[in-house]
Amino acid sequence: MGEKGMNGVVRRLAALPPVSLHLVFAVLLAAAALFGRHTNLESSGLALVWPAAGVNFLWGLWASRTRRDLAVALVATLPILAVVNLATGLSLALALAVAFGSMAQTAVAVSLFRRLVPGLTVQTVGDYLRLGMVALVSCSVGALFIVAGSAVDGMAEPVNAFIPWLVRHAVSLTALGSLGVVIASGIRARAGGEVYPKLTSARRAEYALLVLVSIVLYTATFGTAAALPIAYITIPAHMWAGLRLRAGWATLHGLLSGGFLVFFTLSGLGPFQGLGPVTAAYVAQSFMFIAFSLSAVLALSMDERRRLIARLYRATEEAEAAADLRDLVIGRMNDGVLVAGPDRRLIFQNAASERWLGSGTAQPGEIWRRDYEVTTARGEPLDEGDNPLTRALEGTVTERMDLDLVHRTGEVMHLSVDAVPLPGERGAVVVLRNVTDERVYQRDLGRFASVVAHDLLTPLTVFDGWLELLEDPDLPLAERQASIERLQQASLRMRTLIRNLLAYSLAKEERLTASRIDVGQVVEGIIDLRTALPGTQLPEVRFVVDAHDPVYADQRLFLQLMENLVGNAMKYGRTDGTGEVTVATTVDASTGRTLIHVRDNGIGVPEGDLERVFEEFHRSENGIGQATGTGLGLAICRRIAEAHGGSISVRNLEEGGAEFTVGLPGAPDQLPAGIPLAADEHTPRVSTP
C-alpha cells in the first residue's frame, strides 16, 4: 500500500465514531475468544493461547477516555465471553468465571497502565516492562475468578487453574497490548500530519528476505515430525526483526511467528510434540513470549536510539542556529566584544572590536598581543596588572574603566571597558564602548563653558561699568553718547556669540532637506546685505562673483555656510581699501561635485594652523589682533559641509591671502542617504532677508 493509501486508511480509522469502534472491538473480542477456544492441548479444555485478553485490554484502554465508554466496554465483555465459552463446551460456572475474571482483569490493567504510563504509549523498553508488570498483576486478579469457578464446577484441585490462566492471559495482554498501543500511536501520529520516511528499494528487499527467512526457519523448526530441541535457531530472525524494523512491525513479526508456532504445535509437529500436553503448552507459551519480547525490546531500543539521535540532531541544529543568531547580533553590535581563554588565546571577537583594536592583535586561537599603546584617561601608562583582561582572568570584574588607545598611525581612541570572568575559569569576556565622540562632546562643553565665561561675562562687565557712568547726571553729552555706542557694540558681540553657538549645534543635529540652490544669487544677497549694514565700520572691499554651478543642499544651512565664509574673508582681508573677495565655482571632474572657492587677499592662515582652523573655538594668532570672533565660524562651516557629505579645506595663496574650498553635491544623486530632496527639485532660489 502506498503512502497515500496508508494515510487514507489512517484518516478513516481516526474518523470512526465511538459507537462504530465499540462494535469493532466487540467483534474482534468474539473472534479472538473463538480462536482461543480452538487451541486446546490439554484435557482441562483451557486454551493454549488466549488472544481475547489482549483485545479486551485494548478495548478498555481506548474506552477509558470517558467513564461512559469504559463502562460500556467492561459490561459488554460479560455476555460476549460467556456466550462464546458456553457455545464451545465450557460449563456455565467456568464460562461465567472467564467472563467476570476477564472484566476484572481488564479494569485493573487499564487503571494500572494509565497510572504507570501516563502517555499511554509503548515507546521505550521501560514502557514495555511496565506493561509486562501490569499484565502479571491484572492477570493474577483475573486468575482468582477462574480458581473460584473451577471450585464451583467441582474440580479436584481448582488452584491448579491459576498458573495456566496467568501465563496465557499475561502473554496475550503483553504481546497484543504492546502491538495495539504501538499501532494506535502510529495512527494518531499520521492523523496529526507526521510524515514517515519512504522505504528504499534496498529496505523493501531486506524486509522481503526477512519474511522469507522467518517462514523457512519456523517451517524447518516447528513443521517437522522430529522432536529435536532446536527451537532456538529461530531466534536470529527475531533479532534481525528487532534490529531492523520499527517497533510496530517488529512486534507484528513476533506475533505472526507465534502463529506459526501455535499452528504446528496444535498439529502435533515441532520440538514440543514429545512433551505432555500441559508441559507443551507452558513451553510453547514461554518460547513464544521470549521470542516476541526479544523482538519488541530490541525494536523499542532501536526506536529510542533513533529518537535520541533525531533529538540530538535537532538540538545541534537549534544550537547552531542560536550560535549563528548570537554571532549575527554580537557581530553587528556597536560595542566591541571579545572572548579570551584562560591562556589569553582569542576565542572570539566581533567586527567592532577587530576594527578598533586592529586585526593584528590576534586571530582565533592565537595569544592576545597589543599592537597599540594603552594609557589611562589621565594619560598614564596602564600597568599590566590593571589591564581589564588580566584582572578578569584573575577573577576580578571591571566596570567602565576609561582607557585611551594610541595606534601606530597616531589615532587616539577613547574606550570604556567592562571585563567579566567566565564561569569555571574558562576565560573572560571584554566589552568595549567607543566613547571618543562623548569625550569630544565633553571637550566641546568645556570649551563652551570657557567661552561663555569669558566672551559673555566680559560684555556684561562692560555693561555694568558704562551703565554706572550713565547714571552720573553731570556726564557730558559726548561721553554719554560714546558710552551708549560701547554698550551697543557689547550687545552685538553677545548676540553674535549666541547665534554662532546655536548655529554650531544645529549644523550637526538638525534634520536636513535639500533643494537646488543658485550659489551666485545667494552670495550676491549676502554681499548686498553686508555692505548695506550701517555702522559696520569695515574698509572698502571689492567683490568678484563667478558662480554658475548649482549645489544641492539645505537652504538655511547653506546660507549660514556662505555668510560665515564671506564674512570671514571680509574681516581678515586687507584694511587699506584694496581688499578683494572672490567667490567662484567649478566642477570636480572625478566626483561631479560642485566646488565653491572663496578667496581673499588678506592676512592668510599660519602654516601651523591650516589643519586647526576648523576646530571649535580655535583662533589663529595673526587674526586675534585684527578682528574679534568666537572661533566657531569655520567649525560651523565644517559641520555643514560634512552634514551634506562634503568637505572643506583651506590653502594660502602665493600672492597673499587664503582660499577656502567647499565641496558639495552638484546633483541629487550625490546627496547622502537620509537627506531627502524637496518635492520640487527646482525650489525657488534662496534669498537673503
C-alpha positions as CSV (number, residue, x, y, z in Angstrom):
1,M,0.0,0.0,0.0
2,G,1.4,3.4,-1.0
3,E,1.8,6.4,1.3
4,K,-1.4,8.0,0.1
5,G,-3.4,4.8,0.6
6,M,-2.0,4.4,4.1
7,N,-2.8,7.9,5.0
8,G,-6.4,7.4,3.7
9,V,-6.9,4.4,5.8
10,V,-5.5,6.2,8.9
11,R,-7.8,9.1,8.3
12,R,-10.9,6.8,8.0
13,L,-9.9,5.0,11.2
14,A,-9.3,8.2,13.1
15,A,-12.7,9.5,12.0
16,L,-14.7,6.5,13.2
17,P,-17.4,7.4,15.7
18,P,-17.3,5.8,19.2
19,V,-20.3,3.5,18.5
20,S,-18.6,2.0,15.5
21,L,-15.4,1.4,17.4
22,H,-17.3,-0.3,20.2
23,L,-18.8,-2.7,17.6
24,V,-15.4,-3.3,16.0
25,F,-13.8,-4.2,19.4
26,A,-16.8,-6.4,20.2
27,V,-16.4,-8.4,17.0
28,L,-12.7,-8.7,17.5
29,L,-13.2,-9.9,21.1
30,A,-15.7,-12.6,20.0
31,A,-13.4,-13.8,17.2
32,A,-10.3,-13.9,19.5
33,A,-12.3,-15.9,22.1
34,L,-13.4,-18.4,19.4
35,F,-9.9,-18.7,18.1
36,G,-8.5,-19.3,21.7
37,R,-11.1,-21.9,22.4
38,H,-10.0,-24.0,19.5
39,T,-6.3,-24.1,20.6
40,N,-6.6,-26.9,23.2
41,L,-3.7,-29.1,24.1
42,E,-4.8,-30.4,27.5
43,S,-7.7,-32.3,28.9
44,S,-8.8,-29.3,31.1
45,G,-10.2,-27.7,28.0
46,L,-8.3,-24.5,28.6
47,A,-6.8,-22.8,25.6
48,L,-3.1,-22.9,24.5
49,V,-3.3,-19.2,23.8
50,W,-5.9,-16.6,24.7
51,P,-5.8,-13.5,22.4
52,A,-9.0,-12.3,23.9
53,A,-7.1,-10.9,26.9
54,G,-5.1,-8.6,24.7
55,V,-8.1,-7.5,22.7
56,N,-10.1,-6.9,25.8
57,F,-7.3,-4.7,27.3
58,L,-7.0,-2.6,24.1
59,W,-10.8,-2.1,24.1
60,G,-10.8,-1.0,27.7
61,L,-7.7,1.3,27.2
62,W,-9.4,3.1,24.3
63,A,-12.7,3.3,26.1
64,S,-11.0,4.7,29.3
65,R,-11.0,8.2,27.7
66,T,-14.5,8.6,29.3
67,R,-16.2,6.8,32.1
68,R,-19.2,6.0,30.0
69,D,-17.2,4.3,27.2
70,L,-15.2,2.3,29.8
71,A,-18.4,1.1,31.4
72,V,-19.8,0.1,28.0
73,A,-16.6,-1.9,27.2
74,L,-16.5,-3.7,30.6
75,V,-20.2,-4.5,30.7
76,A,-20.1,-5.8,27.0
77,T,-17.3,-8.2,27.9
78,L,-19.5,-10.3,30.1
79,P,-22.1,-11.5,27.6
80,I,-19.6,-11.9,24.7
81,L,-17.2,-14.1,26.6
82,A,-19.9,-16.0,28.5
83,V,-21.7,-16.9,25.3
84,V,-18.6,-17.9,23.3
85,N,-17.3,-20.1,26.2
86,L,-20.7,-21.8,26.7
87,A,-21.1,-22.3,23.0
88,T,-17.7,-24.0,22.7
89,G,-18.2,-26.5,25.6
90,L,-17.3,-24.8,28.9
91,S,-19.7,-25.3,31.8
92,L,-21.8,-22.4,33.0
93,A,-19.7,-21.9,36.1
94,L,-16.4,-21.8,34.1
95,A,-17.9,-19.6,31.4
96,L,-19.1,-17.0,33.9
97,A,-15.8,-17.2,35.7
98,V,-13.9,-16.5,32.5
99,A,-16.3,-13.6,31.7
100,F,-16.1,-11.9,35.2
101,G,-12.4,-12.7,35.5
102,S,-11.7,-11.0,32.1
103,M,-13.8,-8.0,33.1
104,A,-12.0,-7.5,36.4
105,Q,-8.6,-8.2,34.8
106,T,-9.2,-5.6,32.1
107,A,-10.4,-3.0,34.6
108,V,-7.2,-3.5,36.8
109,A,-4.9,-3.5,33.7
110,V,-6.3,-0.2,32.3
111,S,-6.2,1.5,35.7
112,L,-2.6,0.5,36.4
113,F,-1.3,1.2,32.9
114,R,-2.8,4.7,32.9
115,R,-1.0,5.4,36.2
116,L,2.3,3.8,35.3
117,V,2.4,5.1,31.6
118,P,0.6,8.4,31.5
119,G,1.4,8.9,27.9
120,L,-0.4,5.6,27.0
121,T,2.3,4.7,24.6
122,V,4.9,1.9,24.4
123,Q,7.9,3.8,23.1
124,T,10.7,2.6,25.3
125,V,11.9,-0.7,26.9
126,G,10.7,0.8,30.2
127,D,7.2,1.2,28.9
128,Y,7.2,-2.5,27.7
129,L,8.5,-3.7,31.1
130,R,5.8,-1.7,32.9
131,L,3.2,-3.2,30.6
132,G,4.5,-6.7,31.5
133,M,4.2,-5.9,35.2
134,V,0.7,-4.6,34.7
135,A,-0.1,-7.9,32.8
136,L,1.2,-10.0,35.7
137,V,-0.7,-8.1,38.4
138,S,-4.0,-7.8,36.5
139,C,-4.0,-11.4,35.2
140,S,-3.3,-12.6,38.7
141,V,-6.6,-10.9,39.8
142,G,-8.4,-12.5,36.8
143,A,-7.0,-15.9,37.7
144,L,-8.7,-15.8,41.1
145,F,-12.0,-15.8,39.4
146,I,-11.1,-18.9,37.4
147,V,-10.0,-20.6,40.6
148,A,-13.3,-19.8,42.1
149,G,-15.2,-21.0,39.0
150,S,-13.2,-24.3,39.0
151,A,-14.1,-24.9,42.6
152,V,-17.8,-24.3,41.9
153,D,-17.5,-26.6,38.9
154,G,-16.2,-29.4,41.1
155,M,-12.6,-29.5,40.0
156,A,-10.5,-31.6,42.4
157,E,-7.7,-29.1,42.7
158,P,-9.1,-25.8,41.5
159,V,-5.9,-23.9,42.4
160,N,-4.1,-25.7,39.6
161,A,-6.1,-23.4,37.2
162,F,-4.3,-20.3,38.5
163,I,-1.0,-20.7,36.6
164,P,-2.4,-21.7,33.2
165,W,-4.7,-18.6,33.3
166,L,-1.9,-16.3,34.4
167,V,0.6,-17.5,31.8
168,R,-1.8,-17.5,28.8
169,H,-3.5,-14.2,29.6
170,A,-0.3,-12.3,30.6
171,V,1.4,-13.4,27.4
172,S,-1.6,-12.3,25.3
173,L,-2.1,-9.0,27.2
174,T,1.6,-8.1,26.9
175,A,2.0,-9.1,23.3
176,L,-1.3,-7.9,21.8
177,G,-1.4,-4.9,24.1
178,S,2.0,-3.6,23.1
179,L,1.3,-4.2,19.4
180,G,-2.1,-2.4,19.6
181,V,-0.7,0.5,21.6
182,V,2.1,1.0,19.0
183,I,-0.3,0.8,16.1
184,A,-2.7,3.3,17.8
185,S,0.2,5.7,18.4
186,G,1.2,5.4,14.7
187,I,-2.4,6.1,13.6
188,R,-2.5,9.2,15.9
189,A,0.8,10.4,14.5
190,R,-0.2,10.0,10.9
191,A,-3.5,11.6,11.6
192,G,-1.6,14.6,13.1
193,G,0.3,15.1,9.9
194,E,3.6,13.3,10.9
195,V,5.4,12.1,7.8
196,Y,7.4,8.8,7.8
197,P,10.4,8.3,5.5
198,K,9.7,6.3,2.4
199,L,11.2,2.8,2.2
200,T,14.1,2.5,-0.2
201,S,14.3,-0.4,-2.7
202,A,17.1,-1.9,-0.6
203,R,15.0,-1.8,2.6
204,R,12.0,-3.4,0.8
205,A,14.2,-6.2,-0.4
206,E,15.6,-6.7,3.1
207,Y,12.2,-6.9,4.6
208,A,11.0,-9.4,2.0
209,L,14.1,-11.5,2.7
210,L,13.3,-11.3,6.5
211,V,9.8,-12.7,5.9
212,L,11.1,-15.5,3.7
213,V,13.9,-16.4,6.2
214,S,11.3,-16.4,9.1
215,I,8.9,-18.7,7.2
216,V,11.7,-21.1,6.3
217,L,13.1,-21.2,9.8
218,Y,9.8,-21.7,11.5
219,T,8.7,-24.3,9.0
220,A,12.0,-26.2,9.3
221,T,11.9,-26.0,13.1
222,F,8.3,-26.5,14.0
223,G,6.9,-28.0,10.8
224,T,8.7,-31.4,11.1
225,A,7.9,-34.6,12.9
226,A,11.3,-34.7,14.5
227,A,11.2,-33.8,18.2
228,L,14.6,-32.1,18.3
229,P,15.2,-29.2,20.7
230,I,16.2,-26.8,18.0
231,A,13.6,-24.1,18.5
232,Y,16.4,-21.6,19.3
233,I,17.5,-21.5,15.7
234,T,14.5,-19.1,15.1
235,I,16.0,-16.6,17.5
236,P,18.2,-14.9,14.9
237,A,15.1,-14.0,12.8
238,H,13.6,-12.2,15.8
239,M,16.9,-10.4,16.5
240,W,17.0,-9.3,12.8
241,A,13.5,-8.0,13.1
242,G,14.2,-6.2,16.3
243,L,17.3,-4.5,15.0
244,R,16.0,-3.5,11.6
245,L,12.2,-3.0,11.9
246,R,10.4,-0.3,13.8
247,A,8.6,-1.4,17.0
248,G,5.2,-1.9,15.4
249,W,6.4,-4.1,12.5
250,A,8.8,-6.0,14.9
251,T,6.0,-6.9,17.3
252,L,3.8,-7.9,14.4
253,H,6.6,-10.1,13.1
254,G,6.8,-11.7,16.5
255,L,3.1,-12.2,16.7
256,L,2.9,-13.8,13.2
257,S,5.8,-16.0,14.1
258,G,3.9,-17.1,17.2
259,G,1.1,-18.0,14.9
260,F,3.3,-20.5,13.1
261,L,4.4,-22.0,16.4
262,V,0.8,-22.4,17.5
263,F,-0.3,-23.9,14.2
264,F,2.4,-26.5,14.0
265,T,2.3,-27.4,17.8
266,L,-1.5,-27.9,17.5
267,S,-0.8,-30.2,14.6
268,G,1.4,-32.4,16.7
269,L,4.6,-31.2,15.0
270,G,7.8,-29.5,16.2
271,P,10.2,-29.8,19.1
272,F,7.4,-29.8,21.7
273,Q,5.4,-32.8,20.5
274,G,7.2,-35.3,22.8
275,L,6.2,-33.3,25.9
276,G,3.0,-33.8,27.8
277,P,0.0,-31.5,26.9
278,V,0.4,-29.3,30.0
279,T,4.2,-29.1,29.7
280,A,4.0,-28.5,25.9
281,A,1.5,-25.7,26.5
282,Y,3.8,-24.0,29.0
283,V,7.0,-24.4,27.0
284,A,5.3,-23.2,23.8
285,Q,3.8,-20.2,25.6
286,S,7.2,-19.3,27.2
287,F,9.1,-19.7,24.0
288,M,6.6,-17.5,22.1
289,F,6.7,-14.8,24.8
290,I,10.5,-14.8,24.9
291,A,10.9,-14.6,21.1
292,F,8.2,-11.9,21.0
293,S,9.8,-9.9,23.8
294,L,13.2,-10.2,22.2
295,S,11.9,-8.6,19.0
296,A,9.9,-6.0,21.0
297,V,12.8,-5.0,23.3
298,L,15.3,-4.7,20.5
299,A,12.9,-2.7,18.3
300,L,12.0,-0.4,21.1
301,S,15.6,0.2,22.0
302,M,16.4,1.0,18.3
303,D,13.4,3.3,18.1
304,E,14.5,5.1,21.3
305,R,18.0,5.4,19.8
306,R,16.6,6.8,16.6
307,R,14.6,9.4,18.6
308,L,17.6,10.3,20.7
309,I,19.7,10.8,17.6
310,A,16.9,12.8,16.0
311,R,16.6,15.0,19.1
312,L,20.4,15.3,19.1
313,Y,20.4,16.5,15.5
314,R,17.5,18.9,16.3
315,A,19.3,20.2,19.3
316,T,22.5,20.6,17.3
317,E,20.7,22.5,14.6
318,E,19.0,24.7,17.2
319,A,22.3,25.3,18.9
320,E,23.9,26.1,15.5
321,A,21.0,28.5,14.7
322,A,21.3,30.1,18.1
323,A,25.0,30.4,17.7
324,D,24.6,32.0,14.2
325,L,22.0,34.4,15.6
326,R,24.3,35.2,18.5
327,D,27.2,35.8,16.2
328,L,25.0,37.9,13.9
329,V,23.7,40.0,16.9
330,I,27.1,40.4,18.5
331,G,28.8,41.0,15.2
332,R,26.5,43.9,14.4
333,M,26.7,45.4,17.9
334,N,28.0,48.9,18.1
335,D,30.1,47.8,21.1
336,G,33.2,45.7,20.7
337,V,33.1,42.2,22.2
338,L,36.0,39.8,22.6
339,V,36.3,36.5,24.4
340,A,39.7,35.2,25.5
341,G,40.6,31.8,27.1
342,P,42.5,31.4,30.4
343,D,45.7,31.3,28.4
344,R,44.9,34.7,26.8
345,R,44.2,33.0,23.5
346,L,41.5,34.7,21.5
347,I,38.3,32.7,21.2
348,F,36.0,35.3,19.5
349,Q,35.8,39.0,18.7
350,N,33.2,40.9,16.7
351,A,33.8,43.3,13.9
352,A,33.7,46.4,16.1
353,S,36.4,45.0,18.4
354,E,38.6,44.0,15.5
355,R,38.1,47.4,13.8
356,W,39.0,49.3,17.0
357,L,41.9,47.2,18.3
358,G,43.3,46.2,14.9
359,S,43.2,42.8,13.1
360,G,46.9,42.3,14.0
361,T,46.2,41.9,17.7
362,A,45.1,38.2,17.4
363,Q,43.2,35.7,15.3
364,P,41.0,33.0,17.0
365,G,43.3,30.5,18.7
366,E,46.2,33.0,19.0
367,I,47.6,34.6,22.2
368,W,46.4,38.1,22.6
369,R,49.0,40.8,21.9
370,R,49.0,44.5,21.8
371,D,49.5,46.5,18.6
372,Y,48.9,49.8,20.3
373,E,49.7,51.7,23.5
374,V,47.2,51.8,26.3
375,T,47.0,54.7,28.8
376,T,44.5,55.8,31.4
377,A,42.2,58.7,30.8
378,R,44.8,60.9,32.6
379,G,47.5,59.8,30.0
380,E,49.4,57.5,32.4
381,P,50.7,54.2,31.0
382,L,48.5,51.2,32.0
383,D,50.2,48.6,34.2
384,E,49.7,45.0,33.1
385,G,48.2,44.2,36.5
386,D,45.5,46.8,35.9
387,N,44.6,45.5,32.4
388,P,40.9,44.7,32.4
389,L,41.6,41.4,30.6
390,T,44.3,40.4,33.1
391,R,42.0,41.3,36.0
392,A,39.1,39.3,34.6
393,L,41.3,36.2,34.0
394,E,42.2,36.5,37.7
395,G,38.5,36.6,38.6
396,T,38.0,40.3,39.1
397,V,35.2,42.2,37.4
398,T,36.0,45.5,35.8
399,E,33.3,48.1,35.1
400,R,33.5,51.2,32.9
401,M,37.3,51.7,33.0
402,D,38.2,54.6,30.8
403,L,41.2,53.8,28.6
404,D,42.9,55.6,25.7
405,L,44.3,53.6,22.8
406,V,47.1,55.1,20.7
407,H,47.7,53.2,17.5
408,R,50.9,53.3,15.4
409,T,49.1,55.6,13.0
410,G,48.8,58.2,15.7
411,E,45.0,57.7,16.0
412,V,43.8,58.0,19.6
413,M,40.6,56.2,20.6
414,H,38.8,56.6,23.9
415,L,37.2,53.4,25.3
416,S,35.1,52.5,28.2
417,V,35.9,48.9,29.1
418,D,34.0,46.2,31.0
419,A,35.5,42.8,31.7
420,V,33.9,39.8,33.3
421,P,35.4,36.3,34.1
422,L,33.7,33.3,32.6
423,P,32.4,30.6,34.9
424,G,34.7,27.7,35.7
425,E,37.8,29.7,34.9
426,R,37.2,29.3,31.2
427,G,38.4,32.8,30.3
428,A,36.9,36.3,30.2
429,V,34.6,38.5,28.2
430,V,35.6,42.0,27.5
431,V,33.1,44.6,26.2
432,L,34.5,47.8,24.7
433,R,32.4,51.0,24.2
434,N,33.9,53.7,21.9
435,V,33.4,57.0,23.8
436,T,35.6,59.1,21.6
437,D,32.6,61.2,20.4
438,E,31.5,61.6,24.0
439,R,34.9,62.8,25.0
440,V,34.9,65.3,22.1
441,Y,31.4,66.4,23.2
442,Q,32.6,66.9,26.8
443,R,35.6,68.8,25.5
444,D,33.2,71.0,23.5
445,L,31.2,71.6,26.6
446,G,34.3,72.6,28.5
447,R,35.3,75.0,25.7
448,F,31.8,76.2,25.6
449,A,31.8,76.9,29.3
450,S,35.2,78.7,28.9
451,V,33.8,80.9,26.0
452,V,30.7,81.7,27.9
453,A,32.7,82.6,31.0
454,H,34.9,84.9,29.0
455,D,33.1,86.2,26.0
456,L,29.7,86.6,27.7
457,L,30.8,87.8,31.1
458,T,33.2,90.4,29.6
459,P,30.5,92.3,27.7
460,L,28.3,92.1,30.9
461,T,31.2,93.7,32.8
462,V,31.3,96.4,30.2
463,F,27.6,96.9,30.6
464,D,27.9,97.3,34.3
465,G,30.8,99.8,34.0
466,W,29.2,102.0,31.4
467,L,25.8,101.9,33.0
468,E,27.3,103.3,36.2
469,L,28.8,106.1,34.1
470,L,25.4,106.8,32.5
471,E,23.9,107.1,36.0
472,D,26.0,110.3,36.5
473,P,23.7,113.2,35.8
474,D,26.7,115.5,35.2
475,L,28.2,113.3,32.5
476,P,28.8,115.4,29.3
477,L,26.6,114.6,26.3
478,A,29.6,113.4,24.1
479,E,30.7,110.9,26.7
480,R,27.2,109.7,27.3
481,Q,26.9,109.1,23.5
482,A,30.2,107.2,23.5
483,S,29.0,105.0,26.4
484,I,25.8,104.1,24.5
485,E,27.8,103.1,21.4
486,R,30.1,100.9,23.5
487,L,27.0,99.3,25.1
488,Q,25.6,98.6,21.6
489,Q,28.9,97.0,20.5
490,A,28.9,94.8,23.6
491,S,25.3,93.8,22.9
492,L,26.1,93.0,19.3
493,R,29.1,90.9,20.3
494,M,26.9,88.9,22.7
495,R,24.2,88.3,20.1
496,T,26.8,87.2,17.6
497,L,28.3,84.7,20.0
498,I,24.9,83.2,21.0
499,R,23.9,83.0,17.3
500,N,27.1,81.2,16.4
501,L,26.8,78.8,19.3
502,L,23.2,77.9,18.2
503,A,24.3,77.6,14.6
504,Y,27.2,75.3,15.5
505,S,24.9,73.0,17.4
506,L,22.2,72.9,14.8
507,A,24.6,72.3,11.9
508,K,25.1,68.7,13.0
509,E,21.8,67.8,14.8
510,E,19.1,69.3,12.7
511,R,17.2,67.3,10.1
512,L,18.1,68.5,6.6
513,T,16.1,68.8,3.4
514,A,18.0,69.5,0.2
515,S,17.0,71.6,-2.8
516,R,18.7,73.1,-5.9
517,I,20.4,76.3,-4.9
518,D,21.9,79.1,-7.2
519,V,25.2,79.8,-5.4
520,G,25.8,83.1,-7.2
521,Q,22.4,84.6,-6.2
522,V,23.0,83.5,-2.6
523,V,26.4,85.2,-2.5
524,E,25.1,88.4,-4.2
525,G,22.4,88.6,-1.5
526,I,24.9,88.2,1.3
527,I,27.1,90.9,-0.2
528,D,24.2,93.3,-0.6
529,L,23.2,92.8,3.0
530,R,26.7,93.2,4.5
531,T,27.6,96.3,2.5
532,A,24.3,97.9,3.4
533,L,24.6,97.4,7.2
534,P,25.0,100.8,8.9
535,G,27.8,101.2,11.4
536,T,29.8,98.1,10.2
537,Q,33.0,100.3,10.0
538,L,34.5,97.8,7.5
539,P,37.0,99.1,4.9
540,E,36.0,99.1,1.3
541,V,36.2,95.6,-0.3
542,R,35.9,94.7,-4.0
543,F,33.7,91.6,-4.7
544,V,34.0,89.3,-7.7
545,V,31.3,86.6,-8.1
546,D,31.6,83.9,-10.8
547,A,29.4,81.1,-9.5
548,H,27.3,79.5,-12.2
549,D,27.3,75.8,-10.9
550,P,24.4,74.9,-8.6
551,V,24.6,72.9,-5.4
552,Y,22.0,70.7,-3.7
553,A,21.9,71.5,0.0
554,D,19.7,72.6,2.8
555,Q,18.8,76.2,2.1
556,R,19.2,77.6,5.6
557,L,22.4,75.9,6.4
558,F,23.9,76.7,3.0
559,L,23.1,80.4,3.7
560,Q,24.8,80.1,7.1
561,L,27.9,78.5,5.4
562,M,28.3,81.2,2.8
563,E,27.7,84.0,5.3
564,N,30.5,82.7,7.5
565,L,32.9,82.3,4.6
566,V,32.2,85.6,3.0
567,G,32.2,87.4,6.4
568,N,35.5,85.7,7.3
569,A,37.1,86.9,4.1
570,M,35.9,90.4,4.7
571,K,37.1,90.5,8.4
572,Y,40.6,89.1,7.7
573,G,41.1,90.9,4.3
574,R,43.2,94.0,3.7
575,T,42.3,97.0,5.7
576,D,43.8,99.7,3.4
577,G,40.9,99.8,1.0
578,T,42.4,97.3,-1.5
579,G,40.7,94.3,-0.1
580,E,39.2,91.8,-2.6
581,V,36.9,88.8,-2.1
582,T,36.3,86.4,-5.0
583,V,33.6,83.7,-5.0
584,A,33.7,81.2,-7.8
585,T,32.5,77.6,-8.6
586,T,34.0,74.7,-10.5
587,V,33.0,71.1,-11.0
588,D,35.3,68.3,-9.7
589,A,35.9,66.1,-12.7
590,S,36.4,62.9,-10.7
591,T,33.3,63.2,-8.4
592,G,31.0,65.6,-10.2
593,R,30.6,67.7,-7.1
594,T,30.4,71.4,-7.1
595,L,33.5,73.1,-5.6
596,I,32.9,76.6,-4.1
597,H,36.0,78.7,-3.8
598,V,36.1,81.8,-1.5
599,R,39.3,83.7,-1.9
600,D,40.7,86.9,-0.2
601,N,43.9,88.8,-0.4
602,G,44.2,89.4,3.4
603,I,46.5,88.1,6.1
604,G,46.2,84.4,5.3
605,V,46.5,81.4,7.7
606,P,49.7,80.5,9.5
607,E,51.1,77.2,8.2
608,G,50.8,75.5,11.5
609,D,47.1,76.4,11.7
610,L,46.0,75.2,8.3
611,E,44.6,71.9,9.8
612,R,43.4,73.5,13.1
613,V,41.4,76.5,11.8
614,F,38.3,74.2,11.6
615,E,38.5,73.1,15.2
616,E,35.9,74.5,17.6
617,F,36.9,77.8,19.3
618,H,40.4,77.9,17.7
619,R,41.6,81.2,16.5
620,S,45.0,81.9,14.8
621,E,47.3,84.4,16.5
622,N,47.5,86.7,13.5
623,G,43.8,87.1,13.4
624,I,43.2,87.9,17.1
625,G,44.6,91.4,16.7
626,Q,42.7,92.2,13.5
627,A,39.1,91.2,14.4
628,T,37.0,89.8,17.2
629,G,35.5,86.3,17.0
630,T,34.4,83.2,18.9
631,G,36.4,80.6,16.9
632,L,33.2,78.9,15.9
633,G,32.6,80.3,12.4
634,L,34.8,77.8,10.5
635,A,33.9,74.9,12.8
636,I,30.3,75.6,11.7
637,C,31.3,75.6,8.1
638,R,33.0,72.2,8.5
639,R,29.9,70.7,10.2
640,I,27.6,72.0,7.5
641,A,29.9,70.6,4.7
642,E,30.2,67.2,6.4
643,A,26.4,67.0,7.1
644,H,25.9,67.2,3.4
645,G,28.6,64.5,2.7
646,G,31.0,67.2,1.6
647,S,34.3,68.6,2.7
648,I,36.1,71.9,3.3
649,S,39.8,72.8,3.1
650,V,42.0,75.9,3.1
651,R,45.2,76.9,1.4
652,N,47.4,80.0,1.4
653,L,47.8,81.9,-1.9
654,E,51.2,82.9,-3.2
655,E,50.1,86.5,-3.8
656,G,48.8,86.7,-0.2
657,G,45.5,85.8,1.4
658,A,43.7,82.4,1.7
659,E,41.3,80.3,-0.4
660,F,38.7,78.2,1.3
661,T,37.2,75.4,-0.9
662,V,33.9,73.7,-0.1
663,G,32.8,70.5,-2.0
664,L,29.0,69.9,-2.0
665,P,26.7,67.7,-4.0
666,G,26.2,69.1,-7.6
667,A,23.3,66.6,-8.4
668,P,20.5,65.0,-6.3
669,D,22.1,61.5,-6.6
670,Q,25.2,62.8,-4.7
671,L,23.2,63.6,-1.6
672,P,24.0,61.2,1.4
673,A,21.3,58.7,2.5
674,G,18.9,60.3,4.9
675,I,18.8,63.7,3.3
676,P,15.5,63.9,1.2
677,L,15.1,66.1,-1.8
678,A,12.4,68.8,-1.7
679,A,9.2,67.9,-3.5
680,D,10.0,70.4,-6.2
681,E,13.6,69.9,-7.3
682,H,13.7,73.5,-8.7
683,T,12.8,75.1,-5.4
684,P,12.8,78.9,-5.6
685,R,16.3,80.1,-5.0
686,V,17.5,81.3,-1.6
687,S,17.0,85.0,-1.0
688,T,18.5,86.8,2.0
689,P,16.5,88.9,4.3
